Amino acid sequence: MTTTFEPDKLQGALTDIHDAGMPGVFAEVRNHDQIWCGAAGVADLATGRGVTADMRHRVGSITKTFTAAAVLQLVDDGEIDLDTAIGHYLPDLVPGERGNAITVRMLINHTSGLAEYLPYAYPSLAAFPNLAKTTPASLDDNRFTRFQATDLIAMGVAAPATGQPGIPPGVYSNTNYLLLCQLLESITGTSAEKLITRNVIERAGLRDTELPLGLTVNGPHSLHYESWFGMIDPPRDYSVYNMSWVGPAASLISTVSDLNRFFALLLAGEIISPSALEQMQRTVPVISFEGKTIDYGLGLHKTTIPGRGIHWGHDGSVWGGGAISLTSADGTRQLSAAVNLQRWNPLDPTGKPHPHPIDHALATFTHLALGG
């Protein structure tokens, strides 16, 4: 039976996220042909300018689904084989035995064993995942730094392996996706940014989505406030930032409406073939940055919402910006939401992030949006 929206309840649950401490939050919920949009809170703490549901926003690792889709299009075209070693395609970047053992599939589903490069590129994060021994100094130091993707990849490849190639659980790593971007360029002769823009973003008709070349978020947008587990107090705006530290692994700018449109088309087989989508939805256990075990496919999360069933999508985070997009397995229900504060949980005496009222409010809104 088709359920209808209760706008007052949805808006109330969204406002509860703001009241719990989130400066601003905005979302779009779809139920069959119904669409509800809402926003609560402020885009700028200094001026009190409000957030709106049509704002453009950095959506972090949701970018990975776009990148994976571009790779799978080339799989559809017979130009890339998922189970061919990355050393066959990029021998200089992943040389020797590891290059021969790590396949393209292992990069996309994070079972390559290649470590995350960020603690090596950002010295103040060197102790990660020991959060208590990190500081946010590198976030400011690298605001305008232009990193070379091959240098970041070299850091990840040189770091101690997180596991044996292909043996689950995998470990989430941006190194994998920067390698996939190099693969796209190697095969097509076109930069990953241009290829993803042409073959995924434009193909899906996403008018407010882009992989940025500059430092700013163009158009109406919120500031992006980073707390780094309470070490930045008050939280600082990082909406102006050189995103070369993640590139097409996590630099996408989009809107909640565009995200819902993209995932609806992707999961309907309109972006990649049905056979490629079936590959995309084959999941393995992967350990996230937060230390949680998630079901991860080829650039796609499988999430089970209690009482609401299986949903597909991705979440993402950059300095100060976060987003999530979820679509029900039958494609009838969708939620995309964005928030303008990240790492709001203070650390407890053991150095672990302490639960925060924002967490509960977000979970409550998600449950309502996907089933109410």
Buried (B, 14 or more C-beta within 10 A) or exposed (E): EEEEBEEEEBBBBBBBBBBBBBBBBBBBBBBEEEEBBBBBBBBBBEEEBBBBBBBBBBBBBBBBBBBBBBBBBBBEEEEBBBEEBBBEBBEEBBEEEBBBBBBBBBBBBBBBBBBBBBBBBBEBBBEBBEBEEBBBBBBEEBBEEEBEBEEBBBBBBEBEEBBEBBEBBBBBBBBBBBBBBBBBBEBBEBBBBEBBBEBBBEBBEBEBBBBBEEEEBEEBBBBBBBBBBBBBEEBBBBBEBBBBBBBBBBBBBBBBBBBBBBBBBBBEEEBBBEEBBEBBBEBBEBBBBEEEEBBBBBBBBBBEBEEBBBBBBBBBBBBBBBBBBBBBBEBBBBBBBBBBBBBBBBBEEEBEBEEBBBBEBBEBBBBBBBBB
